[in-house]
Amino acid sequence: MSAILTILIKDLRQRSRDGTLLLFALALPLGLAFMLNALLGGSSGSGEGGFTAEYTVVDEDGGDVATAFTEGVLGPLEDDGLLTVTTAATEDDGIESVESGDADAAFIIPSGFSDSLADGESVELTVIGSANAPEAVQVAREIGRAFAGEHRRIQLAVTIAAEGSDTDGAELAQRAGETAAPVTVEEDASAQRRELDTVTYYSAGTAFFFLFFAAMFSVNSIFEERGNGTLARLLAAPISRPGVLAAKLSSAVLVGIASMAILVIASSLLFGADWGAPLGVAALSVSGVLAAVGITAGVAGFAGNSEQALNWLSVIAMLLGVLGGALFPITQLGALSTLSYFTPHRWFLDGLANLSADGSVATVLTPVLVLLGMAAVGGGAALFRMGRMLHS
């Protein structure tokens, strides 16, 4: 036992001085998570990080329909914290607010807007958007289209009802406007959402993606020591071959656990990632590390030398990461989504998603068991090929 501990301590000292390992285990995951969150992350809106936008309204009309849009449509959205609405006096002022970055988009309501609609004439509600806020601009367009569609619905209803009726058109319009829509869509705020927010998703995905590379360098040290003769001297000592392999793989596991712990803490502090209940995160991280080391060791057991092992493991790490959705969501990609269940990455991310929705450690039991099963299969393959790994 003391010999195994000595090998373990030696390996940990070597790994702590390995610049390449530190690069792949810490620097690259944090760097890529930062880039993905910056490029693809959601808005840093109010409340819990939902969508928000800043709009400017130029109301050159001041009529009833214009007021219905500004107060009846934009007003409630602003009250819910989804929008910030400011006003401008002229169209040029509205354009200036967009070009200066003070607003994501501007709504231009032209003079005569309400009267033209009342007379059944065509009129435009203009949306001017910023190229730097495509999401907010798209939302502004849809708001305008929805308002136009609703007004068109009322016009058609009044036109049809007015045929053969003595009722005043204004009264018919009022009745149509007060009629509830036949179908409405509501969000159930009490429903649990089994999905990670953008920041946590990319932080967790990149951490687990590069975990395989960290395990790869640790496992590959077996081939390196076999080549320089260090492994032969270890095997000549009074220690069994399984003991040597156990010490080597244990160092890889400890390095992986340390890497995951640092990344969880760093991403939480730097990016605001919400990993969930600590005990559940620990269970997923440890089982995920065991799976990564087991799979890596199992594949390496079939390699003949260090170069071949690195080539094979690099391909496996990349393939599993992509198929498992570590770098981008694949849940909507049909067959690829099904294949992802054969990767530890999918089970790790699903476990975190379950944890974020429920908060109970029991929700990660299935992902943890699957990850441990993968670790057992990979570790078993490594033990089966132990002779080739330890002897040249």
VEXRO-856228 format. One record per atom (N, C-alpha, C): residue in one letter; y, x, z. Coordinates in steps of 0.05 Angstrom, whole numbers, padded with zeros to 5 digits, always signed. Last residue first. Layout:
N
aYXZ ...
// end
This chain:
392
s-00059+00127-00456 s-00052+00132-00484 s-00076+00133-00502 h-00062+00077-00408 h-00074+00101-00419 h-00066+00103-00448 l-00036+00030-00394 l-00034+00053-00376 l-00046+00079-00387 m-00046-00006-00435 m-00019-00001-00427 m-00017+00025-00411 r-00102-00007-00440 r-00086+00003-00462 r-00058+00010-00454 g-00115-00030-00389 g-00125-00003-00397 g-00109+00009-00420 m-00091-00081-00390 m-00081-00060-00372 m-00090-00032-00381 r-00102-00128-00414 r-00096-00105-00432 r-00086-00081-00416 f-00109-00161-00371 f-00131-00158-00389 f-00127-00133-00407 l-00058-00159-00348 l-00081-00147-00333 l-00105-00142-00352 a-00030-00186-00388 a-00023-00158-00382 a-00046-00145-00367 a-00053-00236-00385 a-00056-00220-00410 a-00050-00191-00405 g-00035-00251-00335 g-00064-00248-00340 g-00069-00232-00365 g+00019-00254-00344 g+00009-00233-00326 g-00021-00229-00329 g+00020-00299-00379 g+00030-00272-00388 g+00019-00250-00370 v-00001-00338-00344 v-00014-00332-00370 v-00006-00304-00380 a+00035-00337-00302 a+00007-00331-00297 a-00008-00323-00323 a+00082-00352-00327 a+00081-00325-00314 a+00052-00317-00310 m+00069-00404-00341 m+00075-00384-00362 m+00073-00356-00351 g+00065-00425-00289 g+00042-00425-00307 g+00045-00405-00329 l+00118-00420-00273 l+00097-00404-00259 l+00072-00403-00275 l+00140-00458-00308 l+00148-00430-00309 l+00128-00412-00295 v+00115-00505-00289 v+00111-00496-00316 v+00118-00466-00319 l+00136-00506-00237 l+00107-00503-00240 l+00100-00494-00269 v+00190-00514-00248 v+00181-00490-00233 v+00152-00485-00238 p+00191-00564-00275 p+00199-00540-00289 p+00189-00514-00275 t+00170-00596-00229 t+00156-00593-00254 t+00164-00569-00270 l+00211-00589-00190 l+00183-00582-00184 l+00168-00577-00210 v+00262-00605-00191 v+00256-00580-00206 v+00227-00572-00203 t+00267-00648-00157 t+00270-00653-00186 t+00263-00629-00203 a+00266-00630-00105 a+00241-00641-00116 a+00243-00645-00146 v+00318-00618-00092 v+00301-00596-00101 v+00275-00606-00113 s+00369-00662-00115 s+00345-00658-00099 s+00328-00635-00110 g+00408-00671-00151 g+00415-00654-00128 g+00392-00649-00110 d+00410-00701-00199 d+00399-00712-00174 d+00407-00697-00149 a+00439-00672-00237 a+00440-00701-00237 a+00432-00712-00210 s+00429-00618-00229 s+00457-00627-00229 s+00459-00657-00227 l+00374-00617-00233 l+00386-00611-00208 l+00415-00621-00207 n+00367-00628-00287 n+00356-00647-00267 n+00369-00642-00240 a+00390-00580-00306 a+00402-00606-00313 a+00392-00628-00293 l+00355-00542-00287 l+00383-00542-00277 l+00396-00568-00283 g+00310-00557-00316 g+00309-00557-00287 g+00337-00558-00275 d+00327-00547-00368 d+00321-00574-00360 d+00320-00577-00330 l+00330-00491-00365 l+00355-00507-00369 l+00350-00536-00362 f+00275-00479-00358 f+00295-00469-00339 f+00321-00486-00341 w+00252-00502-00403 w+00245-00512-00376 w+00265-00503-00355 r+00276-00471-00443 r+00279-00500-00443 r+00273-00511-00415 h+00257-00419-00431 h+00285-00425-00431 h+00290-00455-00429 p+00203-00416-00440 p+00212-00418-00412 p+00242-00426-00411 t+00177-00458-00493 t+00193-00435-00484 t+00201-00438-00455 f+00156-00503-00510 f+00137-00481-00508 f+00151-00456-00499 y+00196-00538-00518 y+00181-00541-00493 y+00160-00519-00490 s+00215-00528-00569 s+00229-00515-00546 s+00214-00517-00520 l+00188-00561-00603 l+00179-00533-00600 l+00191-00520-00576 t+00222-00606-00600 t+00194-00607-00589 t+00183-00579-00584 s+00267-00587-00625 s+00269-00596-00598 s+00242-00597-00584 l+00247-00579-00676 l+00255-00555-00660 l+00258-00563-00630 a+00241-00631-00693 a+00217-00615-00688 a+00224-00590-00671 g+00304-00651-00674 g+00277-00661-00681 g+00255-00643-00673 l+00352-00634-00653 l+00342-00622-00677 l+00313-00628-00683 q+00378-00646-00606 q+00380-00666-00628 q+00368-00656-00654 t+00373-00604-00572 t+00359-00628-00565 t+00359-00649-00587 i+00395-00555-00574 i+00377-00562-00597 i+00363-00588-00591 p+00455-00520-00559 p+00437-00542-00554 p+00420-00549-00578 f+00452-00448-00558 f+00464-00472-00568 f+00445-00495-00564 l+00425-00409-00529 l+00452-00402-00540 l+00466-00427-00552 a+00378-00431-00511 a+00394-00415-00493 a+00422-00409-00503 g+00339-00461-00537 g+00366-00472-00534 g+00383-00457-00514 g+00290-00441-00550 g+00293-00454-00524 g+00320-00465-00518 l+00297-00417-00598 l+00281-00441-00597 l+00284-00456-00571 v+00328-00373-00580 v+00339-00392-00600 v+00323-00418-00599 g+00293-00348-00543 g+00320-00356-00536 g+00332-00377-00554 l+00248-00336-00573 l+00246-00355-00551 l+00273-00365-00543 l+00271-00299-00609 l+00259-00323-00619 l+00257-00344-00597 m+00289-00257-00576 m+00308-00272-00593 m+00297-00299-00601 a+00241-00241-00552 a+00264-00250-00535 a+00284-00266-00551 i+00210-00227-00597 i+00202-00248-00580 i+00225-00259-00563 v+00241-00183-00616 v+00236-00207-00633 v+00229-00231-00616 s+00236-00149-00572 s+00263-00157-00582 s+00261-00183-00598 l+00181-00140-00570 l+00194-00155-00548 l+00222-00164-00556 w+00172-00110-00617 w+00159-00136-00612 w+00174-00153-00592 n+00204-00065-00607 n+00208-00081-00631 n+00196-00109-00627 l+00183-00045-00559 l+00211-00053-00560 l+00216-00071-00584 a+00130-00033-00576 a+00135-00052-00554 a+00164-00063-00555 q+00140+00007-00613 q+00128-00018-00622 q+00132-00040-00601 e+00161+00047-00580 e+00177+00036-00602 e+00166+00009-00611 s+00118+00057-00543 s+00144+00047-00534 s+00160+00034-00556 n+00055+00034-00570 n+00073+00054-00560 n+00100+00041-00553 g+00023-00010-00581 g+00010+00016-00579 g+00028+00038-00568 a+00019-00075-00550 a+00033-00054-00565 a+00020-00027-00561 f-00004-00110-00517 f-00016-00108-00543 f-00003-00087-00561 g+00028-00111-00472 g+00000-00101-00469 g-00014-00097-00496 a+00074-00137-00486 a+00074-00107-00487 a+00046-00096-00485 v+00059-00190-00476 v+00064-00181-00504 v+00062-00151-00506 g+00055-00187-00420 g+00033-00195-00436 g+00035-00187-00464 a+00107-00172-00404 a+00084-00154-00399 a+00060-00161-00416 t+00135-00218-00421 t+00142-00192-00432 t+00119-00172-00428 i+00111-00258-00390 i+00109-00259-00419 i+00115-00232-00431 g+00125-00238-00338 g+00097-00242-00346 g+00094-00243-00376 v+00181-00237-00339 v+00166-00212-00335 v+00137-00215-00344 a+00191-00292-00347 a+00201-00272-00365 a+00185-00246-00363 a+00165-00315-00301 a+00157-00322-00328 a+00165-00301-00349 l+00195-00291-00260 l+00167-00286-00262 l+00156-00293-00290 v+00245-00315-00272 v+00242-00286-00274 v+00212-00278-00276 g+00233-00368-00262 g+00241-00360-00289 g+00238-00330-00293 s+00223-00367-00208 s+00201-00374-00226 s+00207-00366-00255 v+00275-00352-00191 v+00252-00336-00185 v+00229-00342-00204 s+00306-00396-00212 s+00312-00368-00219 s+00287-00350-00215 l+00284-00441-00187 l+00284-00439-00216 l+00288-00410-00225 a+00295-00429-00133 a+00268-00434-00142 a+00265-00430-00173 a+00351-00424-00134 a+00335-00401-00127 a+00306-00404-00137 v+00366-00476-00147 v+00373-00455-00166 v+00355-00430-00160 g+00347-00502-00101 g+00335-00508-00127 g+00341-00487-00147 l+00381-00478-00063 l+00352-00475-00061 l+00338-00481-00087 p+00434-00493-00081 p+00425-00465-00080 p+00394-00462-00079 a+00446-00545-00127 a+00436-00538-00100 a+00425-00510-00100 g+00487-00520-00182 g+00473-00540-00167 g+00464-00530-00140 w+00521-00491-00215 w+00492-00488-00218 w+00476-00509-00203 d+00577-00494-00246 d+00565-00509-00224 d+00535-00510-00228 a+00626-00445-00262 a+00600-00458-00268 a+00589-00471-00242 g+00675-00420-00262 g+00673-00446-00250 g+00647-00460-00256 f+00681-00368-00280 f+00683-00389-00299 f+00683-00417-00287 l+00680-00335-00233 l+00697-00329-00256 l+00702-00352-00274 l+00644-00359-00196 l+00671-00350-00188 l+00690-00347-00211 s+00599-00371-00227 s+00611-00391-00210 s+00640-00384-00203 s+00587-00322-00249 s+00596-00343-00267 s+00608-00367-00251 a+00573-00293-00202 a+00596-00285-00218 a+00606-00307-00236 i+00528-00320-00183 i+00552-00318-00166 i+00576-00312-00183 v+00493-00314-00227 v+00499-00341-00216 v+00525-00340-00200 l+00492-00259-00232 l+00503-00275-00254 l+00510-00303-00244 i+00466-00243-00185 i+00494-00233-00191 i+00507-00251-00212 a+00417-00268-00192 a+00434-00275-00169 a+00463-00267-00174 m+00397-00244-00238 m+00403-00272-00238 m+00421-00280-00215 s+00391-00190-00219 s+00409-00197-00242 s+00417-00226-00242 a+00353-00197-00179 a+00380-00187-00172 a+00400-00193-00194 i+00310-00214-00210 i+00321-00232-00189 i+00350-00223-00182 g+00302-00169-00243 g+00309-00194-00255 g+00322-00213-00234 v+00288-00130-00204 v+00312-00126-00221 v+00321-00152-00233 l+00241-00154-00186 l+00264-00150-00168 l+00290-00146-00183 v+00209-00151-00233 v+00216-00177-00221 v+00240-00175-00203 a+00206-00096-00241 a+00218-00113-00262 a+00226-00140-00250 s+00177-00082-00195 s+00205-00072-00199 s+00220-00088-00220 s+00130-00108-00207 s+00146-00117-00184 s+00174-00107-00186 l+00110-00078-00249 l+00119-00105-00254 l+00136-00116-00231 k+00097-00031-00221 k+00115-00030-00244 k+00127-00058-00249 a+00061-00049-00182 a+00086-00036-00174 a+00106-00037-00196 a+00020-00068-00215 a+00034-00086-00198 a+00060-00075-00188 l+00003-00020-00240 l+00015-00041-00256 l+00030-00061-00239 v-00018+00005-00194 v+00004+00018-00209 v+00018-00004-00226 g-00058-00030-00180 g-00036-00025-00161 g-00012-00013-00175 p-00094-00029-00223 p-00079-00053-00218 p-00055-00049-00199 r-00110+00026-00214 r-00094+00019-00237 r-00080-00008-00234 s-00103+00049-00145 s-00117+00035-00167 s-00099+00029-00191 i-00093+00113-00120 i-00083+00086-00123 i-00096+00073-00148 p-00089+00172-00107 p-00108+00153-00096 p-00096+00124-00096 a-00068+00198-00172 a-00065+00195-00143 a-00085+00173-00133 a-00073+00194-00225 a-00090+00214-00212 a-00088+00212-00182 l-00035+00159-00239 l-00062+00150-00240 l-00081+00169-00227 l+00010+00192-00234 l+00007+00169-00216 l-00022+00159-00215 r+00001+00227-00276 r+00001+00238-00249 r-00002+00215-00228 a+00007+00192-00319 a-00019+00205-00315 a-00021+00216-00287 l+00061+00178-00315 l+00040+00158-00309 l+00013+00170-00304 t+00086+00225-00332 t+00089+00215-00304 t+00068+00195-00296 g+00082+00238-00385 g+00062+00248-00367 g+00065+00239-00338 n+00115+00216-00423 n+00124+00241-00411 n+00105+00252-00389 g+00086+00169-00438 g+00092+00190-00458 g+00100+00216-00445 r+00085+00139-00392 r+00060+00147-00404 r+00064+00170-00424 e+00138+00129-00386 e+00125+00147-00367 e+00098+00155-00376 e+00145+00094-00430 e+00160+00119-00428 e+00147+00139-00409 f+00111+00052-00418 f+00105+00069-00441 f+00120+00095-00440 i+00138+00034-00372 i+00109+00042-00370 i+00102+00060-00394 s+00186+00017-00390 s+00186+00042-00375 s+00157+00052-00371 n+00180-00033-00410 n+00177-00011-00429 n+00177+00016-00415 v+00194-00064-00367 v+00165-00062-00374 v+00161-00038-00393 s+00250-00057-00368 s+00234-00050-00344 s+00205-00046-00351 f+00264-00077-00418 f+00269-00048-00412 f+00253-00039-00387 m+00247-00131-00412 m+00236-00114-00433 m+00240-00084-00426 a+00279-00151-00372 a+00251-00148-00367 a+00238-00129-00387 a+00327-00151-00402 a+00325-00135-00377 a+00296-00131-00370 f+00312-00188-00441 f+00318-00160-00448 f+00317-00142-00424 f+00307-00234-00410 f+00283-00223-00424 f+00288-00194-00434 l+00358-00243-00393 l+00338-00236-00373 l+00313-00224-00386 f+00387-00262-00434 f+00387-00233-00431 f+00368-00224-00409 f+00375-00317-00426 f+00370-00304-00452 f+00368-00273-00448 f+00395-00328-00376 f+00366-00329-00380 f+00358-00315-00406 a+00450-00322-00387 a+00437-00307-00365 a+00407-00306-00369 t+00459-00359-00428 t+00462-00330-00433 t+00449-00313-00412 g+00449-00408-00399 g+00434-00400-00423 g+00436-00371-00429 a+00486-00408-00356 a+00457-00407-00351 a+00441-00398-00375 s+00534-00409-00386 s+00530-00388-00366 s+00500-00385-00360 y+00527-00454-00418 y+00528-00428-00431 y+00525-00405-00411 y+00525-00494-00377 y+00504-00491-00397 y+00504-00463-00410 t+00572-00489-00348 t+00546-00482-00335 t+00524-00478-00355 v+00609-00505-00388 v+00611-00479-00375 v+00584-00470-00362 t+00591-00558-00401 t+00592-00536-00421 t+00592-00509-00408 d+00545-00587-00354 d+00571-00585-00367 d+00572-00559-00384 l+00479-00610-00368 l+00497-00591-00356 l+00524-00592-00369 e+00450-00674-00354 e+00458-00653-00373 e+00478-00635-00359 r+00436-00728-00336 r+00418-00704-00335 r+00426-00685-00357 r+00476-00767-00300 r+00475-00753-00326 r+00459-00728-00324 q+00466-00829-00270 q+00463-00800-00267 q+00460-00787-00295 a+00513-00881-00264 a+00489-00870-00277 a+00489-00839-00275 s+00561-00898-00247 s+00541-00893-00226 s+00516-00880-00238 a+00592-00910-00289 a+00599-00886-00275 a+00578-00879-00254 d+00577-00934-00348 d+00568-00937-00321 d+00571-00911-00306 e+00624-00955-00394 e+00611-00932-00383 e+00603-00938-00354 e+00619-01007-00443 e+00628-00997-00417 e+00612-00973-00408 v+00638-01042-00498 v+00622-01019-00489 v+00635-01009-00463 t+00631-01110-00522 t+00646-01088-00509 t+00628-01066-00499 v+00634-01161-00568 v+00618-01139-00557 v+00636-01118-00546 p+00674-01198-00579 p+00647-01207-00575 p+00629-01186-00562 a+00737-01192-00543 a+00719-01182-00564 a+00690-01191-00558 a+00774-01250-00524 a+00758-01226-00517 a+00740-01218-00540 t+00837-01271-00545 t+00808-01275-00547 t+00793-01249-00541 e+00889-01259-00548 e+00878-01263-00522 e+00848-01267-00522 g+00899-01257-00602 g+00902-01232-00587 g+00890-01235-00559 a+00892-01310-00616 a+00874-01290-00626 a+00875-01264-00610 r+00937-01333-00589 r+00909-01340-00582 r+00889-01320-00591 q+00978-01309-00618 q+00975-01304-00589 q+00947-01311-00580 a+00969-01330-00669 a+00967-01301-00665 a+00963-01294-00635 l+00979-01383-00659 l+00953-01375-00667 l+00948-01345-00662 e+01033-01380-00648 e+01015-01389-00627 e+00986-01381-00633 a+01052-01364-00697 a+01057-01347-00674 a+01038-01354-00651 g+01040-01408-00730 g+01026-01383-00734 g+01029-01364-00710 d+01030-01473-00700 d+01048-01451-00708 d+01032-01425-00710 t+00985-01521-00726 t+00992-01503-00704 t+01009-01480-00715 d+00963-01551-00765 d+00992-01554-00760 d+01002-01536-00738 s+00917-01527-00814 s+00924-01532-00786 s+00954-01534-00783 g+00900-01510-00863 g+00894-01538-00855 g+00901-01544-00827 e+00898-01446-00842 e+00892-01463-00865 e+00884-01491-00855 a+00900-01417-00796 a+00924-01431-00804 a+00919-01450-00827 a+00852-01390-00791 a+00857-01413-00774 a+00880-01430-00783 i+00860-01349-00829 i+00838-01368-00832 i+00843-01394-00816 t+00904-01323-00807 t+00905-01333-00835 t+00884-01354-00839 v+00885-01307-00757 v+00908-01326-00759 v+00909-01338-00787 a+00845-01271-00771 a+00838-01295-00755 a+00860-01316-00758 l+00874-01232-00798 l+00854-01248-00812 l+00847-01273-00797 q+00905-01213-00755 q+00918-01224-00779 q+00898-01242-00794 i+00866-01193-00720 i+00883-01215-00712 i+00896-01229-00736 r+00846-01151-00751 r+00829-01172-00742 r+00845-01197-00735 r+00891-01118-00755 r+00881-01131-00779 r+00863-01154-00772 h+00895-01101-00702 h+00916-01118-00713 h+00907-01132-00739 e+00847-01071-00700 e+00851-01094-00682 e+00872-01113-00693 g+00859-01031-00737 g+00836-01049-00742 g+00838-01074-00725 a+00902-01005-00713 a+00906-01018-00739 a+00883-01038-00744 f+00876-00986-00668 f+00898-01005-00664 f+00903-01020-00690 a+00838-00951-00691 a+00829-00974-00675 a+00851-00995-00672 r+00872-00915-00715 r+00855-00931-00732 r+00845-00956-00717 g+00897-00891-00669 g+00913-00905-00689 g+00896-00924-00707 i+00851-00869-00646 i+00867-00889-00631 i+00884-00905-00651 e+00835-00834-00685 e+00818-00857-00679 e+00832-00878-00663 r+00877-00797-00683 r+00872-00812-00708 r+00856-00837-00701 a+00870-00777-00631 a+00895-00791-00638 a+00891-00808-00663 v+00821-00752-00637 v+00823-00775-00618 v+00848-00791-00625 q+00836-00711-00671 q+00817-00731-00680 q+00818-00756-00663 v+00871-00683-00638 v+00881-00696-00662 v+00862-00717-00672 a+00836-00664-00599 a+00857-00682-00591 a+00869-00697-00615 e+00805-00630-00633 e+00793-00652-00618 e+00813-00673-00610 p+00842-00592-00653 p+00829-00611-00671 p+00816-00634-00657 a+00890-00559-00639 a+00878-00579-00621 a+00863-00600-00638 n+00916-00527-00675 n+00903-00514-00653 n+00889-00533-00634 a+00942-00559-00711 a+00917-00545-00720 a+00902-00532-00698 s+00966-00620-00687 s+00967-00591-00686 s+00940-00580-00695 g+00986-00678-00726 g+00970-00664-00707 g+00973-00634-00709 i+01016-00740-00731 i+01020-00712-00738 i+01006-00694-00717 v+01006-00802-00755 v+00997-00784-00735 v+01000-00756-00745 t+01042-00863-00768 t+01036-00835-00775 t+01027-00819-00751 l+01029-00923-00790 l+01032-00910-00764 l+01023-00881-00768 e+01059-00959-00844 e+01043-00936-00834 e+01050-00928-00806 v+01049-01023-00873 v+01066-01004-00859 v+01048-00982-00847 s+01051-01081-00914 s+01038-01056-00907 s+01058-01037-00894 e+01066-01147-00888 e+01070-01125-00906 e+01056-01099-00896 g+01066-01192-00856 g+01042-01186-00872 g+01045-01163-00891 d+01108-01199-00823 d+01111-01211-00850 d+01086-01205-00867 a+01092-01169-00780 a+01094-01198-00776 a+01096-01212-00803 l+01095-01118-00802 l+01069-01129-00795 l+01070-01159-00792 s+01151-01114-00806 s+01134-01112-00830 s+01106-01124-00825 d+01167-01118-00752 d+01175-01139-00771 d+01157-01138-00796 s+01146-01069-00731 s+01137-01096-00721 s+01143-01118-00741 f+01173-01030-00763 f+01144-01030-00760 f+01134-01058-00752 g+01226-01018-00767 g+01216-01041-00781 g+01186-01045-00780 s+01218-00948-00764 s+01235-00971-00761 s+01225-00994-00778 p+01152-00921-00748 p+01177-00923-00763 p+01193-00948-00757 i+01125-00881-00701 i+01126-00910-00707 i+01153-00915-00722 i+01084-00828-00698 i+01110-00835-00709 i+01109-00865-00716 f+01054-00789-00650 f+01053-00815-00663 f+01081-00823-00672 a+01030-00723-00649 a+01053-00741-00646 a+01048-00767-00662 a+00990-00677-00611 a+00995-00694-00634 a+01019-00712-00628 d+00996-00641-00570 d+00973-00638-00588 d+00977-00654-00613 a+01058-00611-00551 a+01041-00635-00555 a+01019-00628-00574 d+01080-00561-00548 d+01084-00579-00526 d+01067-00604-00527 g+01076-00529-00593 g+01053-00529-00575 g+01057-00547-00550 s+01114-00531-00631 s+01119-00513-00609 s+01096-00512-00589 e+01094-00571-00665 e+01096-00543-00675 e+01100-00523-00653 v+01101-00616-00633 v+01075-00608-00641 v+01075-00579-00650 s+01156-00619-00626 s+01139-00617-00602 s+01111-00608-00609 e+01173-00624-00679 e+01179-00599-00665 e+01162-00596-00640 i+01157-00676-00690 i+01144-00654-00705 i+01149-00627-00690 g+01192-00702-00656 g+01163-00705-00652 g+01149-00682-00666 d+01241-00689-00678 d+01235-00681-00651 d+01205-00682-00645 d+01236-00715-00727 d+01238-00685-00727 d+01232-00675-00699 e+01236-00768-00711 e+01212-00757-00723 e+01213-00726-00722 t+01270-00775-00647 t+01269-00776-00676 t+01242-00763-00686 a+01261-00776-00592 a+01280-00795-00604 a+01277-00797-00634 a+01200-00780-00556 a+01220-00765-00571 a+01237-00784-00586 t+01159-00781-00497 t+01174-00794-00518 t+01194-00775-00531 t+01092-00766-00476 t+01121-00762-00474 t+01134-00776-00498 v+01032-00774-00442 v+01049-00784-00463 v+01079-00779-00457 t+00970-00750-00433 t+00997-00746-00423 t+01016-00753-00446 l+00907-00781-00421 l+00929-00772-00439 l+00953-00767-00422 l+00872-00792-00381 l+00861-00781-00405 l+00883-00770-00423 g+00887-00819-00335 g+00887-00789-00335 g+00876-00776-00360 d+00892-00872-00336 d+00865-00862-00329 d+00864-00831-00329 d+00944-00877-00354 d+00938-00884-00326 d+00911-00873-00317 e+00936-00865-00408 e+00951-00846-00391 e+00946-00852-00361 l+00908-00910-00422 l+00895-00885-00425 l+00909-00863-00408 p+00948-00950-00414 p+00923-00950-00398 p+00908-00923-00399 g+00987-00932-00455 g+00992-00934-00427 g+00968-00933-00409 l+00966-00937-00507 l+00969-00910-00495 l+00973-00911-00465 v+00963-00996-00508 v+00942-00978-00516 v+00944-00950-00503 g+01008-01021-00486 g+00982-01034-00483 g+00958-01016-00491 e+01051-00987-00496 e+01046-00995-00468 e+01018-01007-00465 t+01048-00974-00551 t+01056-00953-00531 t+01048-00961-00502 f+01032-01023-00575 f+01017-00998-00578 f+01023-00978-00556 a+01069-01060-00558 a+01040-01065-00552 a+01024-01039-00555 t+01114-01038-00580 t+01111-01038-00551 t+01082-01043-00543 a+01103-01049-00633 a+01106-01021-00625 a+01103-01019-00595 v+01104-01104-00631 v+01079-01091-00638 v+01080-01061-00630 d+01158-01115-00616 d+01136-01124-00600 d+01110-01109-00606 g+01200-01055-00630 g+01192-01083-00632 g+01168-01089-00614 g+01217-01003-00635 g+01224-01018-00610 g+01216-01047-00610 d+01223-00962-00677 d+01222-00991-00682 d+01231-01007-00657 e+01215-00911-00667 e+01240-00917-00681 e+01242-00947-00686 d+01184-00875-00623 d+01186-00904-00629 d+01213-00910-00640 v+01143-00825-00620 v+01170-00829-00631 v+01171-00859-00639 v+01106-00793-00571 v+01110-00818-00585 v+01139-00820-00594 t+01061-00740-00563 t+01089-00748-00564 t+01091-00774-00580 y+01007-00722-00520 y+01017-00735-00544 y+01047-00741-00540 e+00955-00683-00497 e+00984-00688-00494 e+00995-00698-00520 a+00892-00698-00467 a+00909-00690-00490 a+00938-00697-00484 t+00827-00686-00440 t+00855-00694-00437 t+00870-00685-00461 f+00759-00696-00420 f+00779-00693-00442 f+00807-00702-00433 g+00741-00668-00355 g+00738-00684-00378 g+00760-00679-00399 g+00740-00641-00306 g+00737-00625-00330 g+00734-00641-00355 e+00746-00680-00266 e+00722-00663-00266 e+00719-00649-00292 g+00814-00683-00265 g+00790-00693-00251 g+00768-00673-00252 s+00837-00662-00329 s+00839-00670-00302 s+00813-00678-00291 g+00809-00610-00372 g+00825-00633-00365 g+00825-00639-00336 s+00799-00566-00407 s+00801-00563-00378 s+00818-00585-00366 s+00753-00584-00457 s+00780-00583-00447 s+00780-00580-00417 g+00694-00545-00467 g+00710-00569-00468 g+00737-00564-00457 g+00677-00486-00507 g+00680-00501-00483 g+00697-00525-00486 l+00675-00453-00550 l+00662-00479-00552 l+00665-00497-00528 l+00705-00407-00538 l+00705-00418-00565 l+00695-00446-00567 a+00699-00398-00483 a+00726-00398-00495 a+00727-00411-00522 n+00644-00400-00478 n+00660-00420-00464 n+00688-00421-00475 l+00631-00356-00509 l+00621-00382-00517 l+00637-00404-00503 m+00656-00314-00480 m+00663-00319-00508 m+00655-00348-00516 f+00630-00317-00430 f+00659-00320-00431 f+00667-00328-00460 a+00577-00306-00445 a+00584-00332-00433 a+00614-00338-00434 l+00583-00254-00463 l+00577-00275-00482 l+00582-00302-00471 g+00596-00228-00414 g+00614-00227-00437 g+00609-00249-00457 l+00552-00239-00382 l+00578-00249-00374 l+00597-00249-00397 p+00510-00214-00413 p+00510-00242-00406 p+00537-00254-00399 l+00531-00159-00416 l+00529-00176-00440 l+00526-00206-00433 a+00530-00141-00361 a+00555-00142-00377 a+00553-00161-00401 l+00475-00150-00340 l+00500-00160-00328 l+00523-00163-00347 a+00432-00133-00371 a+00427-00150-00348 a+00452-00163-00337 f+00452-00098-00410 f+00438-00122-00418 f+00434-00142-00395 l+00476-00059-00377 l+00491-00071-00398 l+00478-00098-00406 l+00435-00042-00344 l+00457-00055-00332 l+00474-00070-00353 l+00402-00017-00384 l+00393-00041-00369 l+00416-00056-00357 t+00436+00025-00399 t+00428+00005-00419 t+00418-00021-00405 g+00439+00056-00352 g+00463+00042-00363 g+00456+00020-00382 d+00402+00063-00298 d+00398+00058-00326 d+00422+00042-00338 r+00403+00066-00244 r+00419+00087-00259 r+00416+00084-00289 s+00369+00027-00227 s+00397+00025-00219 s+00415+00045-00233 r+00320+00047-00246 r+00332+00024-00259 r+00362+00021-00252 q+00310+00087-00209 q+00314+00093-00237 q+00328+00071-00252 r+00304+00057-00162 r+00325+00077-00164 r+00331+00084-00193 l+00259+00027-00177 l+00285+00013-00171 l+00308+00033-00172 d+00220+00067-00180 d+00228+00052-00204 d+00255+00038-00200 k+00217+00083-00127 k+00224+00102-00147 k+00234+00087-00172 i+00199+00036-00103 i+00225+00046-00095 i+00235+00066-00117 l+00148+00032-00127 l+00167+00011-00130 l+00195+00021-00124 i+00122+00078-00109 i+00127+00074-00138 i+00149+00053-00143 t+00120+00065-00054 t+00134+00089-00064 t+00141+00087-00093 l+00089+00019-00054 l+00117+00017-00045 l+00133+00041-00055 i+00040+00042-00070 i+00053+00022-00087 i+00083+00019-00080 a+00031+00075-00026 a+00034+00087-00053 a+00048+00068-00072 s+00024+00039+00015 s+00048+00057+00016 s+00053+00070-00011 m-00024+00017+00000 m+00000+00000+00000 m+00025+00017+00000 
// end
